[in-house]
């Protein structure tokens, strides 16, 4: 059972992101692990984060949806968690996959405002609606509640269950055009290893108007301009399977099974015919300045549908060539296998997204494990 729990925690880990370009909602882990009514199990359980991630995926009808998680530092030594769960939480913190700080509720709302993300919480944030008026907007604050077939999200305002996003706030827009450096060189969020690393920095916290490291409380210094980035989506047979980020310092190769481990693998979603047609490494996406460019590196060529046109007469095929992509262009690797900027598709098209809880043993959710 421990092996199965570890597999689920690994699956949850792949859905964690402090990258402003990919995160889809903000969550307070301390609150989530204590949603006992999710499973009527032990007082605290990290697997409940997986149940919440699944609920978000169902709500936005999309696969592989990442969440931005903030964590109270006390959780790293919480005796209600198992020793393995505490170890995993510390690893997530050390790898910069989550934020660890003293006041997660305040930071959760700040991140949501800076990035324009929805908040998933049962906290009504009474008294804070004057400071954060967007909390009253439909879809910006959703409560995770037990539901038929798993937890569901219920909007606090406006009804419904669909999370709503907005443009970054003016402060967020200013912070996100720069890179920041923490005086602590080992800082997982703003240290030397994070500057320029694919995955993007989170937004700094603002204290007395100054960009500050949320974990260490130290003022940050500017470390240069943040590289331009584009978020793209892979849509296969009408279903958005994965998003990925291309930045000026990080090109991305997409194909059946790109070599090197740094590309986007499509093979698990393809039919036999599509796997035979699509090359291991099929197309490369690069940013030249702010221009998104594709480079065909395949055997059979890559199609481009200008403006997303369904008309086959307008489809253009490139072979071993590069081509800039306009805002609404769709790249076609094979009929039904498409890539475009994420804003091109209004819905993910998934009725039942793949669950991160697929390998979770029932006993792990219900046992009062004291290990």
N, C-alpha and C positions, 0 to 999 in steps of 0.2 A: 504494500500500500504506500509506503514511503516513496518508492520509486515513481509510482503514479502521481502522487502529490507533487513531487519535484518536476515531473513533466508538465503538469498544469501550471506551476509557477513559472517555468520557462516559457510557456505559451503566453502567459500574462505579460511577462517581461518584454516580449516582442511587441506588445501593444502600448508600451510606455514611451512617451516622447515629451521632452521639454523644448522641442523645436517649434517655434511659432508658425512655421510653414505647414506643419503636418498635424498638430494637436487639434482635436475636434471638440473637446469639452474639458472642464477643470473639475478635479475631484479632491476631496480631503480624505486621505487613506485612513486616518484615525477614526473618522466617522463611519466609513464604509465597513471596516472590519468588524464593527459592532452591530451591524444590521442582523441581529439574531433571528428576526422573523423571516429572513431569506430561507433559512434551513432548519430553524429550531435546534441548532447545535450549540457548540461551546461559546463562551462569552466573546471571544475574538478569534477570527479566522480570516487569513489572507485570501483564501479562495473566493470570498465574497466579492473581492475586486473583480475577479473573472466573471462572476454572475452579472455585475454591473456593466462591464465592458460588453458582454453579450446583449444586454438590454439596450445599450447605446447603438450597437450594430443593427439590431432589429428596428430601432426607432428611425435611423437614417437610411435603412435599407441598403447597407453597404458592407462589404467584407473588410477585415483587417483595419478597423477604425482605432486610431491611437488616442490615448487620454493623457492629459497633463496632470500629474499627481503631486500634491503637496503633502508633506508628512511632518507631524509634530515629532521633535527629536526624542521625546519620551517613548515613542513607539519602538524604537530600536532596542529598548531594554524591557519592554512590557512583558511581564510574567504570564499574561493570559495568552500570549502567542507561544508556539512551540519554538524550541531552540533553532530548528531549521528555518522557520519563518523569520525569526529575528536576524539570522545570518543572511537570508535573502534580502531583507529590507536594507540591511547595512550595505550589501553589495550594490543594490540599486542606487543608494545614496552616493557611494564611492564612485560609481560609473557615471554619475550625472543624469541618470534616467528619471529621478524624482528630485524634488527640492525638499530639504530638511531644514526646519526652522522652528522658532519658538511660538509664533502666532500664525498657524496655517489658515485660519478663517479669514483674517485680514488679507493675507497674501493671495488666497484663492480669489477673492473679489477683485483685488488689484490686477492680477493676471488676466482675469476675465474681461476687465475693462480695457486694459492695455491692448489685448489681442482681439477683442470682439467675440469672445467665446461664451457659450452657455455654461452655467454652473449646475452640477448634479449634486443636490444636497436636500436633506429634509429640514435643514435650518431655514427658518423664514427670514433671518437677518432683520429682525424687528429693530427699528431705530436707525437702520442704515440706508433706507430707501431714499432719504433726502440726499445723502452723499453719493449713492449709486442709483439714480432714478431709473436706469435701464433694468433694474431688478423687476420692475413692474411691467416690462414689455413681454408680450406673448413669446414663450419658448426660451427665454433667457435664464429662468430658474426652474428646474425640474426636480421633482422629488422622486427618488427611486423607491418603489413600493412593491410588496409581494403581489404577484399576479398569476393567472393561469398559464402554465408552461414556463414560468420563470419570472423574475422581477420585470417590472414595467416602469416607464418614466411618465410622470403626470405633471403637466405644466402648472405652476402656481398661479399664473395669470393667463387669461385667454383660452384656457382649456387645451385639449389635445395632448399629443405626446412627442411632437417633432421639435428637436432642439433648433433654436434660431441663432444665427451668427450675425455679426455686424462688422463694419470696417474697424480697424484699430483706432483707439482714441487718438486725439492730437498728440498727447504725450507719448503714446505707444508708437505712433508713426515716426516721431523724432528719435526715439530710443532704438528703433529697429533698423535704422540706416547706418548705425555705427556698431563696431565691435568694442567690447569692454574687457578690461583686465583687472583682476583682483590682486591686492598686495600679497595674498597667499598664493604662491605659484602652484600649489597642489590643489587649489580649489577646483572641484569637479565641474562647476558651472562656468567659471570665468578665469580659470588658471591657464598656464602656458599650453597645456595639452588641448584645451578647448578652442583656443583662438585659431580660426581658420580650418577647424576640423569639420568634415561633412556632418551634417546633423543640426547645425545652427545653435546659436546661443539663445537662452531664454531672455526675456526682458529683465533689466535690472529693477530693483525696487527703488522707489523715490522717497528719500528722507530729507526733509527741509529743502526739497527741490533738487537734491543731488542724486545722481545714479549711484546706488549702493548695492553691495553684495548681500542678498537676502539671508545667506547662511552665516557669514562672518561679520556682518554689520560694518564692513569697511567701505570707504568710498572707492569707487571704481575709476580707473583712468581710461581714456580713449585709446583704442588699439588699432585705429584705422577704420576705413569704410567697410561695412558689411557687404560681401560679394552679392551681386544681384542673383535672384533665384526664381525659378518657375516650378510650380507644383503641377505634375501631370498625373493622369489617371489611366489605368489599363482597363479596358472594357471588353469583355469576351461574351459573345452571344447575349448582349444586352445587359450584362451584369458587371458593375465596377468591382474588380477583384483586388486592386491595390493602387495606392497612390505612391508617388516617389518624387524626390526633389532633385532638380538639376541646378547647379550653381556655377558661377563663373570659374570656380576653382575645383569643380567636381563634375566631370562628365559621367554619364550613365549609359551602360550597354544593356539592351533588352534582347532576349532571345529565348530559345527553347531551354537552354541550360548553359549560360555564359561561363567561361572558364575564369578561374581566379577568385571566385566567391564574392566578388564585389558588384556583380550585375544583377539584373532582375530576371528571375527564372519563371517562364510561363508554362513549362511542360506539364505541371500537375493539373492545369485547367484545360488542356488542349485535347481535341479528338485525335485519333490515329492519323487521319488525313492531314490535319493541321501540323502535327508533329513531324510528319515527313516533309512538309513544305517549308516550315520555319526553321531557319538555321540555328545552330547552338548560340552563336552571337549574330544577331540579325540586323539591328539598327543601333546607332550611337547617337545620343542626344547631348548637345553642347550649347553653352551660352557664350556668344561672342558679344561682349558688352551686354546689351539688353536684348539682343536678337537671338531667338531660339533657332538652332540649326540641327537638322538631322543628317546623318551620314550613313548611307546604306553600306553594310559590311557583309551582306548575305550572299547566298548562291543564286536565289531566285528573284531577288529584287524586292523593293518596298513600294507600296502604293501610297499616294497622297490624294485625299479628297478635299479640294479647295473649298473653304467655307463649310465643310462638312457635307457637301453635296452627295445625295444618294445616286445621282446619275452616273452610270458607268462610263458614259462618253466623256465626262469631265475628269475622271480619275486619271492621275498621272503616275507612271512607274519610273522610279529611279534605280539604277544599278551601278553600284560602286561610285555614287555621286553624292554630293552634299546639296541641301536645299533649305533655305530659311522657311520657318513655319509662321504663317499669319495667325491671328488670334483664334479664329474659328476652324482652322484646318484640322483634319483628322488623318492620322497615319494608319494605314491598313497593312498589316503583315500577312493577313490571309482573310478571306471573307468571314466576317464576324469577330475578328481579332483586331481591336482598334486601340489607339493611344492618342490622347489629346490633352490640352490644358484642362485642369479639373473643372473649371467654370463652364466648359462646353456642355456638360451633362448635369441636368437639374436633379436627377435621382440616381441612386446606385443600382436600382432595379433588382435588389435581392429580397426575396420573400422570406428566406430562412438562412441568414448568414452562418458560416461555419463557426461553431462554438469553441471558445478557448477552454471550455470545461469538458471537452469530449473524453478526456482520459481521467476525469475526476472520479474516484471511487465514492459511492454513496456514503460509506462509513466515514470518510474523511470530512464530510460536511456535518455529520451528526455526532460523532464521537467526541467526548470531552477529553481530548488528547492532552496529557500533561508532560509529554516528552520535552 
